[in-house]
Amino acid sequence: MERDDQLKLYGVVADRLKVAHARVRTLQVPEGVRMALTRKLLVITAAAKHDLADAARRLEWFMEDLDEGRYPEDVHTDGSP
């Protein structure tokens, strides 16, 4: 039973990551902000390989930030602070 729950969570996280990437791609923000958001999503994706529950929580927080319009600020297009 636990394995089935784990597989379901993988599916949910994978689907939400796809949605999050699509949303970031369509945002009308400077390229540096888009790059910073994409890096956050890549970190969440990598975390899912080691701690799925933590990655799911982090993705939920990420999506809440997107919903509220909370984006990284003062990000330059070359990635420097």
Residue pairs with C-beta under 8 A, 6 or more apart in sequence:
6 52
9 52
9 53
9 56
10 48
10 52
12 56
13 48
13 52
13 55
13 56
13 59
16 56
16 59
16 63
17 41
17 44
17 45
17 48
17 59
19 63
20 41
20 59
20 62
20 63
20 66
21 38
21 41
23 66
24 34
24 37
24 38
24 41
24 66
25 34
27 33
27 34
27 37
27 66
27 71
29 37
29 71
30 75
30 77
31 77
32 75
32 76
32 77
32 78
32 79
33 71
33 72
33 73
33 75
35 75
35 77
35 79
36 71
36 72
36 75
37 66
37 71
37 72
40 62
41 62
43 58
44 55
44 58
44 59
44 62
45 55
47 54
47 55
47 58
48 55
48 56
65 71
74 81
75 81
